[in-house]
Every structure is written in C-alpha cells, then in structure tokens.
Amino acid sequence: MKKRVWALYRVSTERQVTDDDIPMQRNAVAQFISTRPEWSLTKELTELGVSGFKKSVEDRDELQQIKKGAEQKSFDILVVWKDDRLGRKKDEIPFMLEYLNKHGVEVWSVMDGLINKNEHHVDSLISFLRYWSAEGESKKTSERVTEAIKQMNEQGKWSGSAIPYGYEIFDTGMNHPKYDKTIKDIRLSESESKIVKLIFYLVLEKGYGADKIANYLNEAGYKSKNGVEWRSNVVRRILRNPVYTGTQRYNVVHKEGANDNEVKLKPFRDDLVIIPSEVFDDTQKIIDARREKMNEGIVPTHSNNLLLNGIAKCGYCGSKLYADNSTKTKSRKDGTKTSYTYWRYVCRKSLNHRETHPKSYFGAKVYENLTVEKLNGTVEYLINLEQFESLLDENQQNKIGNLELSKQSLEKEKKVIMHELEAVKSLILKIAVGQSVLSEEYVMEQIKLKESEMEEGTKRINNVSHEIEVNTKNEKKIKELKSSLFNWSNKYQECDLPSKKMMVSKLVRSVSFFDKKVVIDYRIDLNELLKAAFKILSK
C-alpha cells in the first residue's frame, strides 16, 4: 500500500507570488515524489503572503489543518520544498515537527531530506538551532530593510515629493551616493513663507475658515504655488501640514494592499520652521472643533455682525441662539430720515414655549456689552491678585511630578517581567536537550502569559507618558493664558470685530442669556485659574 503524501507550499510576500515561486516549489516537490514509487500525492496546501517569522502556528490555517489531519491519520508524509517553508519561529516549529512525529507523520524536505526523524536529545538540539538560525536570518532581513528606510529619512531630507507651499527646491551640490547626480533639498521661500504665516494668523486671530481665507488671499492679489487663484482645499492642506513646524510627513498617500498606511514623521528640522508648534496645535484644535460641531448638526448663526455668534445660548432651555435683524427708520431733527439695522439674538424654541421663556429676544448691543463688561471684570480681578504669578504653578508641577514617579515605577515592573520572560524562554532549550521535566505546552503557555504582561505594561507606560505630555502642554498653556490676560481690555478695544470674536472665544466656551443678565462658561484654563484664585483668597 502506497504512503499518502501531503505537500505544503508557502510564500511570504506578494512579490514571491508574482515571481512564480509557488509553481517552482510545486515542480520541485512533484519531481521529489516521483523518485519514490511507494509515495502517492493526495493533497496540496498553499499559503500565500504568509510570513513564517511573524505568524505563529496557531494563526496559520494550513498548519492547523495539517495537525488535524495527523491526528485523524489522514496522511503519512508531509513534503515541503525547504524546511523553512514550515516556518522560522524557533520556539514553535521544532515542537510542530515533534508533534507530527508522535502521530506517525514523517516530514520531508526536497532540499534537506527527512527532518523529523526519531530524534535523540542531540538531534533535537540541532533541530532547535536550525530554526533559531532561520528566525535570526529572517530578523536580519527585516532589520536590513528597516535600516535602509531609516537612513533615507533620518536626516529629514526632501525625498522628491511635491514641494509644499512656503518652500523652494535648491541644489545642495553634494553628489548622490548611488546615481550620477547631485542631491536636491528644500528651504524656506521668503515670499511664500510670509503668506503661510498669514494663513495661520487668519485662523487664530480672525477666526476665518478655509473658504474665507482663500477669498481674502485672492482679493489681496496673492497667488498660489502654480500662479492660479487660491482654492479652499489648498488652504486646508496647508493648515493640516506639520511641515511648517519643521517636521515633514511621509507615507501620506495610502497604497492599496500596503500593510502599514500610518502617516509617519521625519526628524525635526529647525531650518524648515515657519510657525511655532503651539500655533499649529491651536489651529488644529479650532479646525477639529468646527468639524465636530458640523458632525453634531450644530449650526450656529453665521452673521458677521454679532460678537457672540456660535457661543450664545438661551439661558432658559440651553438652545443655541440665532441671529435676527430688522431695519428701522429714524427721523432726524432736520426732518430727514435715516435707516438702521437692529440686531438681536433669538431662541427659536421659545416661540412654542412662551411659558418657560420669560424672554425670547435679546438685543445684540445690550447683551454683548454685558458679556464684555463681565469678561473685563474677571480679567481685572485675576491680574490684580498679588499671587497671580504663582497661580497653579505648584499644583501643576506636583501633578507632573507624581506622573513621572508613576512612570518610573511602571518601567521597573516592565523590566522585571522582561527578565522573567527571558528566563521562561531559556527553558525551551533545556526541554530540547532533556534537561527540564516541564512540558512544552506549559512553557509555551507561560511565554504567552509573560508576553501579554509585557504588552499590558507597555500600554500603561504609554498612557502615563501621554498624561505627562498633556499636563506639560496644559502648564505651558496656562502660563500663556496668564500672559495674554495682561492689557486684555486695551487690546480688545483696538481690535476689529473678527479679532474681538477670537479674543472672546479663547476665554469663553459659551454665554447663556437671561432677562437682564448673562452667565459665562469659561474655558478650562480660565476656570482653573479662577478656582486657584478662590483657594488663595479663602486661606
């Protein structure tokens, strides 16, 4: 009776698939089997684009099918082109070979012959070392590719993509290491970099959106990179591009079928900085906040004549207030008539709920003046405190200090787990040479447990690191806020309406209108300052 043979073919990349690697393996295996008349090929299994180094035995369907077939006595021999077609994981493949051997299955390689004979401890060690070497080679290949990519970007040099607005290309005069040409790079364009600064200024200080910025630039006669008029999508790309803070991004264009489409950043370059990172971050917050409002279906008034549009709320129901106006005629003493527009904020819900709304219409001039007076009072109150300079500093520093201690403790715990993991992995070799009474299953289970603990420890460290970063930024924000409050009233009086809106919105989250009064909900930084001030006064 002929021995039943299963064949396994594997390629780890798409390139190998397209280079006809599978047909080559199939032909080699077929010729190998044909020299053994007592063998009969009954099944072929194929793995496409599967890494024998990255994927474990449990995650490979074909290997699981082979194990099941061995248990059910469905075949007698497994043939592969080369032993690394089974895989390259040193802590799994030797056990897979031993498992098949225990179930009476021989594993043959076209290139290496029988690879799971009844092994003595020395043979078992050789088998282990063979797959350790295969895994090491796979790691080296991965490291070579990674290092090549790293060297391409480690200096943050321009890589030949489109030149961002605000920069120009120039010849460095340096010879290319591979090609017969000189290396090109980018640098600041004096004229364009000024326009980039203007674009970010219009968002932060005037509250302009991309459409309004594009119109402003066109009306002012500024031209885009290719000399045509500005479009809003071009403005949006500029506002979202971190290159203006000195950090270029790459891997932006998503390639179909790519394993990693995550946008990456090159190292920081001081010579490419056009705007500070704080300005860029604040701009992103404004853009994200507007997008969030649009996603939530919140449509604030779009009037350019109202100071509090978008943040004014009805104090009785919490609804957003809408802009409304009426034109009236006024007679002068000389008998001539003149018209003027009266602006007001309106709660639309109040029209059907008069009983819960003592007031439905709020005169814009009256309520805006009430709000500004209250804001001026709050600002004056804070900056006149003798302890103003030290507000929150000690509290914030203590918070960051505690987080730093927590991070150090977590890193120590992770080191202990890492040493424990290495100790458990060393047991694999002892099992292979018969120096340990522990079972393979127990050791593999402990390895997975320690790897899981390592992963959890890394997550916790990353979370604390993020908290430290956030609190450090908050500390800087609070200091900037305290600095901006000095002379706030005078600055406000000198501004145009768009700038006044931005000054108010930086301090105020919302303003609720009631009959003859307003209640201001301050932004978190200012709220923290007020809380700290009250604590000082209560001592």
C-alpha positions, 0 to 999 in steps of 0.5 A: 500500500502506497504512503499518502503524501501531503505537500505544503507550499508557502510564500511570504510576500506578494512579490514571491507570488508574482515571481512564480515561486509557488509553481517552482516549489510545486515542480520541485516537490512533484519531481521529489515524489516521483523518485519514490514509487511507494509515495502517492500525492493526495493533497496540496496546501498553499499559503500565500503572503504568509510570513513564517517569522511573524505568524505563529502556528496557531494563526496559520490555517494550513498548519492547523489543518495539517495537525488535524489531519495527523491526528485523524491519520489522514496522511503519512508524509508531509513534503515541503520544498525547504524546511523553512517553508514550515516556518522560522519561529524557533520556539514553535516549529521544532515542537510542530515537527515533534508533534507530527512525529508522535502521530506517525507523520514523517516530514520531508524536505526536497532540499534537506531530506527527512527532518523529523526523524526519531530524534535523540536529545542531540538531534533535537538540539540541532533541530532547535538551532536550525530554526533559531538560525532561520528566525535570526536570518529572517530578523536580519532581513527585516532589520536590513530593510528597516535600516535602509528606510531609516537612513533615507529619512533620518536626516529629514531630507526632501525625498522628491515629493511635491514641494509644499507651499512656503518652500523652494527646491535648491541644489545642495551640490553634494553628489548622490551616493548611488546615481550620477547626480547631485542631491536636491533639498528644500528651504524656506521661500521668503515670499511664500513663507510670509503668506503661510504665516498669514494663513495661520494668523487668519485662523487664530486671530480672525477666526476665518475658515478655509473658504474665507481665507482663500477669498481674502488671499485672492482679493489681496492679489496673492497667488498660489504655488502654480500662479492660479487663484487660491482654492479652499482645499489648498488652504486646508492642506496647508493648515493640516501640514506639520511641515511648517513646524519643521517636521515633514510627513511621509507615507501620506498617500495610502497604497492599496494592499500596503500593510502599514498606511500610518502617516509617519514623521521625519526628524525635526528640522529647525531650518524648515520652521515657519510657525511655532508648534503651539500655533499649529496645535491651536489651529488644529484644535479650532479646525477639529472643533468646527468639524465636530460641531458640523458632525453634531448638526450644530449650526450656529448663526453665521452673521458677521455682525454679532460678537457672540455668534456660535457661543450664545445660548438661551439661558432658559432651555440651553438652545443655541441662539440665532441671529435676527435683524430688522431695519428701522427708520429714524427721523432726524431733527432736520426732518430727514430720515435715516435707516438702521439695522437692529440686531438681536439674538433669538431662541427659536424654541421659545416661540412654542414655549412662551411659558418657560421663556420669560424672554425670547429676544435679546438685543445684540448691543445690550447683551454683548456689552454685558458679556464684555463688561463681565469678561473685563471684570474677571480679567481685572480681578485675576491680574490684580491678585498679588499671587497671580504669578504663582497661580497653579504653578505648584499644583501643576508641577506636583501633578507632573511630578507624581506622573513621572514617579508613576512612570518610573515605577511602571518601567521597573515592573516592565523590566522585571517581567522582561527578565522573567520572560527571558528566563521562561524562554531559556527553558525551551532549550533545556526541554530540547536537550532533556534537561527540564521535566516541564512540558512544552505546552506549559512553557509555551503557555507561560511565554504567552502569559509573560508576553501579554504582561509585557504588552499590558505594561507597555500600554500603561507606560504609554498612557502615563507618558501621554498624561505627562505630555498633556499636563506639560502642554496644559502648564505651558498653556496656562502660563500663556493664558496668564500672559495674554490676560495682561492689557486684555481690555486695551487690546480688545478695544483696538481690535476689529470685530473678527479679532474681538470674536477670537479674543472672546472665544479663547476665554469663553466656551459659551454665554447663556442669556437671561432677562437682564443678565448673562452667565459665562462658561469659561474655558478650562484654563480660565476656570482653573485659574479662577478656582486657584484664585478662590483657594488663595483668597479663602486661606 
